[in-house]
Amino acid sequence: MPDLGPEGARLIGAAFSVRVIAMLAAKGVQLLTSRSYPVEFFDTEREARAWLLAQRDALRAGRRPLT
């Protein structure tokens, strides 16, 4: 199950078909809202949490989040 939020989405251990659908959905959000919605895939929850924390910190500091 993806974890969705304003910082982006993280998916852990997703199959190829799930990755494709997630990327298409993210591109649709970007197209409709003209805002970046990063989606990343990780092998471990630790890596995913580190990425989300970096995204959150960038948003709080007024910087563009990593994509």
Predicted model as a PDB file, atoms N, CA, C, CB and O in Angstrom, pLDDT in the B-factor column:
MODEL        1                                                                  
ATOM      1  N   MET A   1       0.847  -1.182   0.000  1.00 44.00           N  
ATOM      2  CA  MET A   1       0.000   0.000   0.000  1.00 44.00           C  
ATOM      3  C   MET A   1       0.887   1.239   0.000  1.00 44.00           C  
ATOM      4  CB  MET A   1      -0.961   0.002   1.223  1.00 44.00           C  
ATOM      5  O   MET A   1       1.773   1.360   0.847  1.00 44.00           O  
ATOM      6  N   PRO A   2       0.668   2.147  -0.923  1.00 48.00           N  
ATOM      7  CA  PRO A   2       1.485   3.361  -0.943  1.00 48.00           C  
ATOM      8  C   PRO A   2       1.135   4.292   0.209  1.00 48.00           C  
ATOM      9  CB  PRO A   2       1.314   4.091  -2.268  1.00 48.00           C  
ATOM     10  O   PRO A   2       0.006   4.310   0.700  1.00 48.00           O  
ATOM     11  N   ASP A   3       2.114   5.049   0.616  1.00 49.00           N  
ATOM     12  CA  ASP A   3       1.908   6.082   1.627  1.00 49.00           C  
ATOM     13  C   ASP A   3       1.867   7.399   0.867  1.00 49.00           C  
ATOM     14  CB  ASP A   3       3.046   6.071   2.745  1.00 49.00           C  
ATOM     15  O   ASP A   3       2.876   7.825   0.306  1.00 49.00           O  
ATOM     16  N   LEU A   4       0.697   8.051   0.846  1.00 49.00           N  
ATOM     17  CA  LEU A   4       0.520   9.265   0.065  1.00 49.00           C  
ATOM     18  C   LEU A   4       0.470  10.474   0.975  1.00 49.00           C  
ATOM     19  CB  LEU A   4      -0.749   9.184  -0.782  1.00 49.00           C  
ATOM     20  O   LEU A   4      -0.043  10.402   2.092  1.00 49.00           O  
ATOM     21  N   GLY A   5       0.993  11.559   0.507  1.00 53.00           N  
ATOM     22  CA  GLY A   5       0.969  12.793   1.264  1.00 53.00           C  
ATOM     23  C   GLY A   5       1.446  13.926   0.388  1.00 53.00           C  
ATOM     24  O   GLY A   5       1.813  13.696  -0.764  1.00 53.00           O  
ATOM     25  N   PRO A   6       1.453  15.157   0.905  1.00 53.00           N  
ATOM     26  CA  PRO A   6       1.877  16.297   0.095  1.00 53.00           C  
ATOM     27  C   PRO A   6       3.354  16.231  -0.278  1.00 53.00           C  
ATOM     28  CB  PRO A   6       1.597  17.583   0.834  1.00 53.00           C  
ATOM     29  O   PRO A   6       3.785  16.890  -1.224  1.00 53.00           O  
ATOM     30  N   GLU A   7       4.132  15.440   0.460  1.00 54.00           N  
ATOM     31  CA  GLU A   7       5.564  15.334   0.177  1.00 54.00           C  
ATOM     32  C   GLU A   7       5.841  14.409  -0.990  1.00 54.00           C  
ATOM     33  CB  GLU A   7       6.309  14.845   1.403  1.00 54.00           C  
ATOM     34  O   GLU A   7       6.926  14.449  -1.570  1.00 54.00           O  
ATOM     35  N   GLY A   8       4.872  13.576  -1.340  1.00 63.00           N  
ATOM     36  CA  GLY A   8       5.072  12.607  -2.394  1.00 63.00           C  
ATOM     37  C   GLY A   8       4.547  11.261  -1.960  1.00 63.00           C  
ATOM     38  O   GLY A   8       3.874  11.149  -0.935  1.00 63.00           O  
ATOM     39  N   ALA A   9       4.850  10.246  -2.731  1.00 65.00           N  
ATOM     40  CA  ALA A   9       4.389   8.895  -2.420  1.00 65.00           C  
ATOM     41  C   ALA A   9       5.579   7.965  -2.346  1.00 65.00           C  
ATOM     42  CB  ALA A   9       3.374   8.395  -3.470  1.00 65.00           C  
ATOM     43  O   ALA A   9       6.557   8.112  -3.079  1.00 65.00           O  
ATOM     44  N   ARG A  10       5.476   7.022  -1.460  1.00 66.00           N  
ATOM     45  CA  ARG A  10       6.525   6.014  -1.373  1.00 66.00           C  
ATOM     46  C   ARG A  10       5.873   4.655  -1.529  1.00 66.00           C  
ATOM     47  CB  ARG A  10       7.313   6.114  -0.026  1.00 66.00           C  
ATOM     48  O   ARG A  10       4.795   4.404  -0.991  1.00 66.00           O  
ATOM     49  N   LEU A  11       6.526   3.796  -2.258  1.00 70.00           N  
ATOM     50  CA  LEU A  11       6.074   2.429  -2.418  1.00 70.00           C  
ATOM     51  C   LEU A  11       7.254   1.523  -2.118  1.00 70.00           C  
ATOM     52  CB  LEU A  11       5.502   2.173  -3.849  1.00 70.00           C  
ATOM     53  O   LEU A  11       8.363   1.734  -2.609  1.00 70.00           O  
ATOM     54  N   ILE A  12       6.995   0.518  -1.307  1.00 75.00           N  
ATOM     55  CA  ILE A  12       8.061  -0.377  -0.885  1.00 75.00           C  
ATOM     56  C   ILE A  12       7.832  -1.742  -1.513  1.00 75.00           C  
ATOM     57  CB  ILE A  12       8.128  -0.481   0.662  1.00 75.00           C  
ATOM     58  O   ILE A  12       6.774  -2.347  -1.339  1.00 75.00           O  
ATOM     59  N   GLY A  13       8.830  -2.222  -2.242  1.00 76.00           N  
ATOM     60  CA  GLY A  13       8.786  -3.558  -2.807  1.00 76.00           C  
ATOM     61  C   GLY A  13       7.666  -3.795  -3.794  1.00 76.00           C  
ATOM     62  O   GLY A  13       7.107  -4.891  -3.827  1.00 76.00           O  
ATOM     63  N   ALA A  14       7.319  -2.809  -4.596  1.00 76.00           N  
ATOM     64  CA  ALA A  14       6.206  -2.929  -5.532  1.00 76.00           C  
ATOM     65  C   ALA A  14       6.619  -3.710  -6.785  1.00 76.00           C  
ATOM     66  CB  ALA A  14       5.688  -1.537  -5.922  1.00 76.00           C  
ATOM     67  O   ALA A  14       7.756  -3.622  -7.249  1.00 76.00           O  
ATOM     68  N   ALA A  15       5.677  -4.462  -7.307  1.00 85.00           N  
ATOM     69  CA  ALA A  15       5.888  -5.184  -8.559  1.00 85.00           C  
ATOM     70  C   ALA A  15       5.935  -4.185  -9.720  1.00 85.00           C  
ATOM     71  CB  ALA A  15       4.763  -6.242  -8.785  1.00 85.00           C  
ATOM     72  O   ALA A  15       5.507  -3.039  -9.581  1.00 85.00           O  
ATOM     73  N   PHE A  16       6.450  -4.624 -10.840  1.00 87.00           N  
ATOM     74  CA  PHE A  16       6.592  -3.754 -12.005  1.00 87.00           C  
ATOM     75  C   PHE A  16       5.255  -3.136 -12.407  1.00 87.00           C  
ATOM     76  CB  PHE A  16       7.180  -4.534 -13.178  1.00 87.00           C  
ATOM     77  O   PHE A  16       5.187  -1.939 -12.686  1.00 87.00           O  
ATOM     78  N   SER A  17       4.199  -3.936 -12.438  1.00 87.00           N  
ATOM     79  CA  SER A  17       2.890  -3.416 -12.862  1.00 87.00           C  
ATOM     80  C   SER A  17       2.386  -2.331 -11.905  1.00 87.00           C  
ATOM     81  CB  SER A  17       1.860  -4.562 -12.945  1.00 87.00           C  
ATOM     82  O   SER A  17       1.776  -1.357 -12.347  1.00 87.00           O  
ATOM     83  N   VAL A  18       2.629  -2.485 -10.614  1.00 85.00           N  
ATOM     84  CA  VAL A  18       2.221  -1.476  -9.642  1.00 85.00           C  
ATOM     85  C   VAL A  18       3.041  -0.205  -9.841  1.00 85.00           C  
ATOM     86  CB  VAL A  18       2.384  -2.008  -8.199  1.00 85.00           C  
ATOM     87  O   VAL A  18       2.514   0.902  -9.725  1.00 85.00           O  
ATOM     88  N   ARG A  19       4.314  -0.362 -10.138  1.00 84.00           N  
ATOM     89  CA  ARG A  19       5.170   0.800 -10.401  1.00 84.00           C  
ATOM     90  C   ARG A  19       4.667   1.595 -11.605  1.00 84.00           C  
ATOM     91  CB  ARG A  19       6.621   0.352 -10.636  1.00 84.00           C  
ATOM     92  O   ARG A  19       4.618   2.825 -11.568  1.00 84.00           O  
ATOM     93  N   VAL A  20       4.302   0.897 -12.653  1.00 88.00           N  
ATOM     94  CA  VAL A  20       3.810   1.564 -13.861  1.00 88.00           C  
ATOM     95  C   VAL A  20       2.527   2.336 -13.562  1.00 88.00           C  
ATOM     96  CB  VAL A  20       3.563   0.537 -14.986  1.00 88.00           C  
ATOM     97  O   VAL A  20       2.393   3.491 -13.968  1.00 88.00           O  
ATOM     98  N   ILE A  21       1.591   1.716 -12.861  1.00 87.00           N  
ATOM     99  CA  ILE A  21       0.326   2.377 -12.531  1.00 87.00           C  
ATOM    100  C   ILE A  21       0.564   3.584 -11.618  1.00 87.00           C  
ATOM    101  CB  ILE A  21      -0.641   1.381 -11.855  1.00 87.00           C  
ATOM    102  O   ILE A  21      -0.048   4.635 -11.803  1.00 87.00           O  
ATOM    103  N   ALA A  22       1.444   3.429 -10.646  1.00 82.00           N  
ATOM    104  CA  ALA A  22       1.739   4.540  -9.733  1.00 82.00           C  
ATOM    105  C   ALA A  22       2.356   5.715 -10.482  1.00 82.00           C  
ATOM    106  CB  ALA A  22       2.683   4.080  -8.613  1.00 82.00           C  
ATOM    107  O   ALA A  22       2.007   6.868 -10.225  1.00 82.00           O  
ATOM    108  N   MET A  23       3.261   5.433 -11.397  1.00 84.00           N  
ATOM    109  CA  MET A  23       3.883   6.517 -12.160  1.00 84.00           C  
ATOM    110  C   MET A  23       2.865   7.205 -13.071  1.00 84.00           C  
ATOM    111  CB  MET A  23       5.056   5.978 -12.994  1.00 84.00           C  
ATOM    112  O   MET A  23       2.891   8.427 -13.213  1.00 84.00           O  
ATOM    113  N   LEU A  24       1.980   6.438 -13.681  1.00 88.00           N  
ATOM    114  CA  LEU A  24       0.935   7.040 -14.519  1.00 88.00           C  
ATOM    115  C   LEU A  24       0.002   7.916 -13.682  1.00 88.00           C  
ATOM    116  CB  LEU A  24       0.125   5.943 -15.242  1.00 88.00           C  
ATOM    117  O   LEU A  24      -0.378   9.005 -14.112  1.00 88.00           O  
ATOM    118  N   ALA A  25      -0.363   7.452 -12.505  1.00 85.00           N  
ATOM    119  CA  ALA A  25      -1.221   8.254 -11.629  1.00 85.00           C  
ATOM    120  C   ALA A  25      -0.526   9.541 -11.209  1.00 85.00           C  
ATOM    121  CB  ALA A  25      -1.622   7.449 -10.389  1.00 85.00           C  
ATOM    122  O   ALA A  25      -1.143  10.607 -11.201  1.00 85.00           O  
ATOM    123  N   ALA A  26       0.753   9.450 -10.862  1.00 82.00           N  
ATOM    124  CA  ALA A  26       1.504  10.644 -10.460  1.00 82.00           C  
ATOM    125  C   ALA A  26       1.610  11.634 -11.613  1.00 82.00           C  
ATOM    126  CB  ALA A  26       2.908  10.258  -9.969  1.00 82.00           C  
ATOM    127  O   ALA A  26       1.470  12.840 -11.409  1.00 82.00           O  
ATOM    128  N   LYS A  27       1.851  11.144 -12.800  1.00 86.00           N  
ATOM    129  CA  LYS A  27       1.923  12.038 -13.968  1.00 86.00           C  
ATOM    130  C   LYS A  27       0.572  12.697 -14.222  1.00 86.00           C  
ATOM    131  CB  LYS A  27       2.378  11.260 -15.224  1.00 86.00           C  
ATOM    132  O   LYS A  27       0.513  13.860 -14.621  1.00 86.00           O  
ATOM    133  N   GLY A  28      -0.516  11.956 -13.991  1.00 87.00           N  
ATOM    134  CA  GLY A  28      -1.852  12.532 -14.141  1.00 87.00           C  
ATOM    135  C   GLY A  28      -2.095  13.660 -13.144  1.00 87.00           C  
ATOM    136  O   GLY A  28      -2.648  14.700 -13.501  1.00 87.00           O  
ATOM    137  N   VAL A  29      -1.684  13.454 -11.904  1.00 82.00           N  
ATOM    138  CA  VAL A  29      -1.813  14.501 -10.881  1.00 82.00           C  
ATOM    139  C   VAL A  29      -1.006  15.724 -11.298  1.00 82.00           C  
ATOM    140  CB  VAL A  29      -1.340  13.985  -9.492  1.00 82.00           C  
ATOM    141  O   VAL A  29      -1.484  16.853 -11.188  1.00 82.00           O  
ATOM    142  N   GLN A  30       0.208  15.502 -11.772  1.00 83.00           N  
ATOM    143  CA  GLN A  30       1.051  16.624 -12.203  1.00 83.00           C  
ATOM    144  C   GLN A  30       0.410  17.368 -13.361  1.00 83.00           C  
ATOM    145  CB  GLN A  30       2.447  16.129 -12.607  1.00 83.00           C  
ATOM    146  O   GLN A  30       0.439  18.598 -13.403  1.00 83.00           O  
ATOM    147  N   LEU A  31      -0.156  16.646 -14.282  1.00 89.00           N  
ATOM    148  CA  LEU A  31      -0.776  17.261 -15.451  1.00 89.00           C  
ATOM    149  C   LEU A  31      -2.007  18.087 -15.057  1.00 89.00           C  
ATOM    150  CB  LEU A  31      -1.166  16.183 -16.470  1.00 89.00           C  
ATOM    151  O   LEU A  31      -2.202  19.192 -15.563  1.00 89.00           O  
ATOM    152  N   LEU A  32      -2.821  17.558 -14.169  1.00 89.00           N  
ATOM    153  CA  LEU A  32      -4.059  18.236 -13.772  1.00 89.00           C  
ATOM    154  C   LEU A  32      -3.834  19.396 -12.817  1.00 89.00           C  
ATOM    155  CB  LEU A  32      -4.992  17.252 -13.138  1.00 89.00           C  
ATOM    156  O   LEU A  32      -4.578  20.375 -12.857  1.00 89.00           O  
ATOM    157  N   THR A  33      -2.835  19.309 -11.969  1.00 85.00           N  
ATOM    158  CA  THR A  33      -2.632  20.344 -10.948  1.00 85.00           C  
ATOM    159  C   THR A  33      -1.451  21.260 -11.235  1.00 85.00           C  
ATOM    160  CB  THR A  33      -2.438  19.700  -9.610  1.00 85.00           C  
ATOM    161  O   THR A  33      -1.276  22.267 -10.549  1.00 85.00           O  
ATOM    162  N   SER A  34      -0.652  20.938 -12.215  1.00 83.00           N  
ATOM    163  CA  SER A  34       0.578  21.697 -12.539  1.00 83.00           C  
ATOM    164  C   SER A  34       1.537  21.745 -11.355  1.00 83.00           C  
ATOM    165  CB  SER A  34       0.226  23.133 -12.974  1.00 83.00           C  
ATOM    166  O   SER A  34       2.331  22.677 -11.227  1.00 83.00           O  
ATOM    167  N   ARG A  35       1.461  20.744 -10.496  1.00 77.00           N  
ATOM    168  CA  ARG A  35       2.365  20.642  -9.353  1.00 77.00           C  
ATOM    169  C   ARG A  35       3.119  19.323  -9.426  1.00 77.00           C  
ATOM    170  CB  ARG A  35       1.589  20.756  -8.014  1.00 77.00           C  
ATOM    171  O   ARG A  35       2.604  18.313  -9.905  1.00 77.00           O  
ATOM    172  N   SER A  36       4.324  19.361  -8.949  1.00 74.00           N  
ATOM    173  CA  SER A  36       5.135  18.153  -8.905  1.00 74.00           C  
ATOM    174  C   SER A  36       4.620  17.225  -7.816  1.00 74.00           C  
ATOM    175  CB  SER A  36       6.617  18.496  -8.666  1.00 74.00           C  
ATOM    176  O   SER A  36       4.320  17.672  -6.709  1.00 74.00           O  
ATOM    177  N   TYR A  37       4.516  15.958  -8.117  1.00 72.00           N  
ATOM    178  CA  TYR A  37       4.108  14.952  -7.138  1.00 72.00           C  
ATOM    179  C   TYR A  37       5.066  13.770  -7.261  1.00 72.00           C  
ATOM    180  CB  TYR A  37       2.612  14.502  -7.358  1.00 72.00           C  
ATOM    181  O   TYR A  37       4.801  12.822  -8.001  1.00 72.00           O  
ATOM    182  N   PRO A  38       6.171  13.833  -6.537  1.00 76.00           N  
ATOM    183  CA  PRO A  38       7.193  12.804  -6.696  1.00 76.00           C  
ATOM    184  C   PRO A  38       6.743  11.437  -6.178  1.00 76.00           C  
ATOM    185  CB  PRO A  38       8.452  13.226  -5.983  1.00 76.00           C  
ATOM    186  O   PRO A  38       6.070  11.330  -5.153  1.00 76.00           O  
ATOM    187  N   VAL A  39       7.128  10.420  -6.902  1.00 79.00           N  
ATOM    188  CA  VAL A  39       6.873   9.038  -6.514  1.00 79.00           C  
ATOM    189  C   VAL A  39       8.209   8.318  -6.572  1.00 79.00           C  
ATOM    190  CB  VAL A  39       5.796   8.349  -7.444  1.00 79.00           C  
ATOM    191  O   VAL A  39       8.925   8.397  -7.570  1.00 79.00           O  
ATOM    192  N   GLU A  40       8.533   7.627  -5.515  1.00 83.00           N  
ATOM    193  CA  GLU A  40       9.784   6.871  -5.468  1.00 83.00           C  
ATOM    194  C   GLU A  40       9.497   5.458  -4.996  1.00 83.00           C  
ATOM    195  CB  GLU A  40      10.819   7.558  -4.541  1.00 83.00           C  
ATOM    196  O   GLU A  40       8.521   5.213  -4.287  1.00 83.00           O  
ATOM    197  N   PHE A  41      10.346   4.542  -5.391  1.00 85.00           N  
ATOM    198  CA  PHE A  41      10.215   3.137  -5.033  1.00 85.00           C  
ATOM    199  C   PHE A  41      11.446   2.723  -4.237  1.00 85.00           C  
ATOM    200  CB  PHE A  41      10.040   2.245  -6.300  1.00 85.00           C  
ATOM    201  O   PHE A  41      12.571   3.098  -4.569  1.00 85.00           O  
ATOM    202  N   PHE A  42      11.220   1.950  -3.188  1.00 87.00           N  
ATOM    203  CA  PHE A  42      12.307   1.560  -2.294  1.00 87.00           C  
ATOM    204  C   PHE A  42      12.228   0.086  -1.971  1.00 87.00           C  
ATOM    205  CB  PHE A  42      12.274   2.382  -1.009  1.00 87.00           C  
ATOM    206  O   PHE A  42      11.162  -0.526  -2.034  1.00 87.00           O  
ATOM    207  N   ASP A  43      13.374  -0.475  -1.624  1.00 87.00           N  
ATOM    208  CA  ASP A  43      13.425  -1.871  -1.217  1.00 87.00           C  
ATOM    209  C   ASP A  43      13.115  -2.042   0.265  1.00 87.00           C  
ATOM    210  CB  ASP A  43      14.787  -2.453  -1.531  1.00 87.00           C  
ATOM    211  O   ASP A  43      12.625  -3.091   0.682  1.00 87.00           O  
ATOM    212  N   THR A  44      13.403  -1.008   1.065  1.00 87.00           N  
ATOM    213  CA  THR A  44      13.177  -1.115   2.505  1.00 87.00           C  
ATOM    214  C   THR A  44      12.389   0.081   3.009  1.00 87.00           C  
ATOM    215  CB  THR A  44      14.509  -1.229   3.257  1.00 87.00           C  
ATOM    216  O   THR A  44      12.402   1.157   2.410  1.00 87.00           O  
ATOM    217  N   GLU A  45      11.706  -0.130   4.122  1.00 88.00           N  
ATOM    218  CA  GLU A  45      10.959   0.955   4.739  1.00 88.00           C  
ATOM    219  C   GLU A  45      11.902   2.035   5.259  1.00 88.00           C  
ATOM    220  CB  GLU A  45      10.085   0.421   5.875  1.00 88.00           C  
ATOM    221  O   GLU A  45      11.560   3.217   5.236  1.00 88.00           O  
ATOM    222  N   ARG A  46      13.067   1.647   5.720  1.00 92.00           N  
ATOM    223  CA  ARG A  46      14.052   2.617   6.226  1.00 92.00           C  
ATOM    224  C   ARG A  46      14.433   3.619   5.136  1.00 92.00           C  
ATOM    225  CB  ARG A  46      15.315   1.888   6.743  1.00 92.00           C  
ATOM    226  O   ARG A  46      14.489   4.822   5.390  1.00 92.00           O  
ATOM    227  N   GLU A  47      14.694   3.128   3.931  1.00 90.00           N  
ATOM    228  CA  GLU A  47      15.037   4.017   2.817  1.00 90.00           C  
ATOM    229  C   GLU A  47      13.867   4.948   2.487  1.00 90.00           C  
ATOM    230  CB  GLU A  47      15.432   3.194   1.570  1.00 90.00           C  
ATOM    231  O   GLU A  47      14.060   6.134   2.221  1.00 90.00           O  
ATOM    232  N   ALA A  48      12.659   4.396   2.507  1.00 86.00           N  
ATOM    233  CA  ALA A  48      11.469   5.199   2.192  1.00 86.00           C  
ATOM    234  C   ALA A  48      11.252   6.295   3.228  1.00 86.00           C  
ATOM    235  CB  ALA A  48      10.223   4.305   2.112  1.00 86.00           C  
ATOM    236  O   ALA A  48      10.943   7.433   2.874  1.00 86.00           O  
ATOM    237  N   ARG A  49      11.414   5.958   4.506  1.00 88.00           N  
ATOM    238  CA  ARG A  49      11.233   6.958   5.556  1.00 88.00           C  
ATOM    239  C   ARG A  49      12.281   8.068   5.455  1.00 88.00           C  
ATOM    240  CB  ARG A  49      11.302   6.295   6.933  1.00 88.00           C  
ATOM    241  O   ARG A  49      11.963   9.239   5.660  1.00 88.00           O  
ATOM    242  N   ALA A  50      13.515   7.711   5.145  1.00 90.00           N  
ATOM    243  CA  ALA A  50      14.577   8.713   5.000  1.00 90.00           C  
ATOM    244  C   ALA A  50      14.239   9.672   3.860  1.00 90.00           C  
ATOM    245  CB  ALA A  50      15.947   8.028   4.743  1.00 90.00           C  
ATOM    246  O   ALA A  50      14.445  10.879   3.986  1.00 90.00           O  
ATOM    247  N   TRP A  51      13.728   9.150   2.759  1.00 87.00           N  
ATOM    248  CA  TRP A  51      13.353   9.986   1.622  1.00 87.00           C  
ATOM    249  C   TRP A  51      12.205  10.920   1.997  1.00 87.00           C  
ATOM    250  CB  TRP A  51      12.958   9.112   0.418  1.00 87.00           C  
ATOM    251  O   TRP A  51      12.240  12.109   1.679  1.00 87.00           O  
ATOM    252  N   LEU A  52      11.184  10.381   2.679  1.00 84.00           N  
ATOM    253  CA  LEU A  52      10.061  11.225   3.082  1.00 84.00           C  
ATOM    254  C   LEU A  52      10.494  12.327   4.046  1.00 84.00           C  
ATOM    255  CB  LEU A  52       8.975  10.376   3.724  1.00 84.00           C  
ATOM    256  O   LEU A  52      10.014  13.457   3.950  1.00 84.00           O  
ATOM    257  N   LEU A  53      11.379  12.012   4.956  1.00 86.00           N  
ATOM    258  CA  LEU A  53      11.875  13.034   5.879  1.00 86.00           C  
ATOM    259  C   LEU A  53      12.630  14.127   5.130  1.00 86.00           C  
ATOM    260  CB  LEU A  53      12.784  12.400   6.942  1.00 86.00           C  
ATOM    261  O   LEU A  53      12.491  15.308   5.448  1.00 86.00           O  
ATOM    262  N   ALA A  54      13.425  13.740   4.139  1.00 86.00           N  
ATOM    263  CA  ALA A  54      14.152  14.730   3.335  1.00 86.00           C  
ATOM    264  C   ALA A  54      13.171  15.604   2.555  1.00 86.00           C  
ATOM    265  CB  ALA A  54      15.135  14.030   2.365  1.00 86.00           C  
ATOM    266  O   ALA A  54      13.368  16.815   2.446  1.00 86.00           O  
ATOM    267  N   GLN A  55      12.108  14.989   2.010  1.00 82.00           N  
ATOM    268  CA  GLN A  55      11.080  15.745   1.294  1.00 82.00           C  
ATOM    269  C   GLN A  55      10.419  16.755   2.230  1.00 82.00           C  
ATOM    270  CB  GLN A  55      10.019  14.793   0.696  1.00 82.00           C  
ATOM    271  O   GLN A  55      10.258  17.924   1.879  1.00 82.00           O  
ATOM    272  N   ARG A  56      10.040  16.299   3.416  1.00 83.00           N  
ATOM    273  CA  ARG A  56       9.378  17.172   4.385  1.00 83.00           C  
ATOM    274  C   ARG A  56      10.279  18.323   4.794  1.00 83.00           C  
ATOM    275  CB  ARG A  56       8.957  16.378   5.617  1.00 83.00           C  
ATOM    276  O   ARG A  56       9.833  19.469   4.857  1.00 83.00           O  
ATOM    277  N   ASP A  57      11.535  18.030   5.071  1.00 86.00           N  
ATOM    278  CA  ASP A  57      12.471  19.070   5.478  1.00 86.00           C  
ATOM    279  C   ASP A  57      12.656  20.113   4.379  1.00 86.00           C  
ATOM    280  CB  ASP A  57      13.816  18.453   5.845  1.00 86.00           C  
ATOM    281  O   ASP A  57      12.744  21.308   4.661  1.00 86.00           O  
ATOM    282  N   ALA A  58      12.715  19.661   3.131  1.00 82.00           N  
ATOM    283  CA  ALA A  58      12.856  20.598   2.012  1.00 82.00           C  
ATOM    284  C   ALA A  58      11.633  21.503   1.908  1.00 82.00           C  
ATOM    285  CB  ALA A  58      13.064  19.835   0.690  1.00 82.00           C  
ATOM    286  O   ALA A  58      11.769  22.705   1.681  1.00 82.00           O  
ATOM    287  N   LEU A  59      10.445  20.937   2.072  1.00 80.00           N  
ATOM    288  CA  LEU A  59       9.231  21.750   2.011  1.00 80.00           C  
ATOM    289  C   LEU A  59       9.180  22.766   3.139  1.00 80.00           C  
ATOM    290  CB  LEU A  59       7.998  20.863   2.061  1.00 80.00           C  
ATOM    291  O   LEU A  59       8.808  23.918   2.920  1.00 80.00           O  
ATOM    292  N   ARG A  60       9.546  22.354   4.333  1.00 84.00           N  
ATOM    293  CA  ARG A  60       9.541  23.268   5.483  1.00 84.00           C  
ATOM    294  C   ARG A  60      10.568  24.382   5.336  1.00 84.00           C  
ATOM    295  CB  ARG A  60       9.808  22.497   6.766  1.00 84.00           C  
ATOM    296  O   ARG A  60      10.347  25.493   5.817  1.00 84.00           O  
ATOM    297  N   ALA A  61      11.679  24.100   4.684  1.00 85.00           N  
ATOM    298  CA  ALA A  61      12.732  25.093   4.496  1.00 85.00           C  
ATOM    299  C   ALA A  61      12.455  25.983   3.282  1.00 85.00           C  
ATOM    300  CB  ALA A  61      14.084  24.400   4.339  1.00 85.00           C  
ATOM    301  O   ALA A  61      13.216  26.909   3.000  1.00 85.00           O  
ATOM    302  N   GLY A  62      11.367  25.699   2.568  1.00 79.00           N  
ATOM    303  CA  GLY A  62      11.019  26.509   1.407  1.00 79.00           C  
ATOM    304  C   GLY A  62      11.795  26.152   0.162  1.00 79.00           C  
ATOM    305  O   GLY A  62      11.793  26.897  -0.819  1.00 79.00           O  
ATOM    306  N   ARG A  63      12.458  25.011   0.202  1.00 71.00           N  
ATOM    307  CA  ARG A  63      13.192  24.537  -0.970  1.00 71.00           C  
ATOM    308  C   ARG A  63      12.315  23.589  -1.774  1.00 71.00           C  
ATOM    309  CB  ARG A  63      14.509  23.838  -0.554  1.00 71.00           C  
ATOM    310  O   ARG A  63      11.331  23.044  -1.272  1.00 71.00           O  
ATOM    311  N   ARG A  64      12.688  23.412  -3.005  1.00 63.00           N  
ATOM    312  CA  ARG A  64      12.001  22.437  -3.849  1.00 63.00           C  
ATOM    313  C   ARG A  64      12.399  21.038  -3.387  1.00 63.00           C  
ATOM    314  CB  ARG A  64      12.346  22.651  -5.364  1.00 63.00           C  
ATOM    315  O   ARG A  64      13.589  20.754  -3.246  1.00 63.00           O  
ATOM    316  N   PRO A  65      11.421  20.156  -3.148  1.00 59.00           N  
ATOM    317  CA  PRO A  65      11.749  18.799  -2.719  1.00 59.00           C  
ATOM    318  C   PRO A  65      12.528  18.039  -3.783  1.00 59.00           C  
ATOM    319  CB  PRO A  65      10.482  18.042  -2.372  1.00 59.00           C  
ATOM    320  O   PRO A  65      12.464  18.368  -4.968  1.00 59.00           O  
ATOM    321  N   LEU A  66      13.251  17.037  -3.359  1.00 58.00           N  
ATOM    322  CA  LEU A  66      14.002  16.194  -4.274  1.00 58.00           C  
ATOM    323  C   LEU A  66      13.037  15.370  -5.120  1.00 58.00           C  
ATOM    324  CB  LEU A  66      14.975  15.276  -3.503  1.00 58.00           C  
ATOM    325  O   LEU A  66      12.019  14.895  -4.618  1.00 58.00           O  
ATOM    326  N   THR A  67      13.354  15.201  -6.399  1.00 54.00           N  
ATOM    327  CA  THR A  67      12.518  14.373  -7.243  1.00 54.00           C  
ATOM    328  C   THR A  67      13.321  13.268  -7.840  1.00 54.00           C  
ATOM    329  CB  THR A  67      11.865  15.186  -8.326  1.00 54.00           C  
ATOM    330  O   THR A  67      12.786  12.453  -8.592  1.00 54.00           O  
TER     331      THR A  67                                                      
ENDMDL                                                                          
END                                                                             
